[in-house]
């Protein structure tokens, strides 16, 4: 009986730190690179399908976009500022889309989602997030 209580107490104490860990998301501890140094690297055939922010803003409402760039600032609960060589745009990324990944402003990311032109300023509702 005493062994069971001791084992239960030890297992409870050892699992508490795991429950207290933060989930992934945006970490604002690094400065983003300046716009003239933005690079998205060579991605082979996928480069032909990726566009930049300037091209995305010219698309129709509800258009599907795939962008590579940097999350430079958190503006709200699920709202972030995204930057690539074409400019800046607001992106809505639900916490579940991060899938526990941490990202800082100096890390290249890929996002896919739909353009929402009903919001002013325009924003992208992200459905897929990938750390490059």
RALINHU-V776721 format. One record per pair of residues at least 24 apart in sequence whose C-alpha atoms are under 6 Angstrom apart, sorted by the first residue. I is the first residue (numbers start at 1). J is the second residue. D is the distance in Angstrom with one decimal. If there is no record, write none. Layout:
i->I j->J d->D
i->I j->J d->D
//
This chain:
i->23 j->100 d->5.3
i->24 j->100 d->3.7
i->24 j->101 d->4.4
i->24 j->102 d->4.5
i->25 j->98 d->5.9
i->25 j->101 d->6.0
i->25 j->102 d->4.8
i->26 j->102 d->5.9
i->26 j->103 d->5.1
i->26 j->104 d->6.0
i->27 j->103 d->5.8
i->27 j->104 d->5.0
i->28 j->104 d->5.8
i->30 j->104 d->5.9
i->30 j->105 d->5.6
i->31 j->105 d->5.8
i->32 j->72 d->5.8
i->32 j->105 d->4.6
i->32 j->106 d->4.7
i->52 j->86 d->5.2
i->53 j->86 d->4.8
i->53 j->87 d->5.6
i->54 j->86 d->4.7
i->61 j->115 d->5.7
i->61 j->116 d->5.5
i->61 j->117 d->5.1
i->62 j->114 d->5.3
i->62 j->115 d->5.0
i->62 j->116 d->5.8
i->63 j->114 d->5.4
i->63 j->115 d->5.4
i->64 j->113 d->5.6
i->64 j->114 d->4.5
i->65 j->112 d->5.6
i->65 j->113 d->5.6
i->65 j->114 d->5.9
i->66 j->111 d->5.7
i->66 j->112 d->4.3
i->67 j->110 d->5.7
i->67 j->111 d->5.4
i->68 j->109 d->5.7
i->68 j->110 d->4.4
i->69 j->108 d->5.4
i->69 j->109 d->5.6
i->70 j->105 d->5.9
i->70 j->108 d->5.3
i->70 j->109 d->5.9
i->71 j->105 d->5.4
i->72 j->105 d->4.6
i->90 j->123 d->4.7
i->91 j->123 d->5.2
i->91 j->124 d->4.6
i->91 j->125 d->5.9
i->92 j->125 d->4.8
i->92 j->126 d->5.8
i->93 j->126 d->5.3
i->108 j->132 d->5.5
//
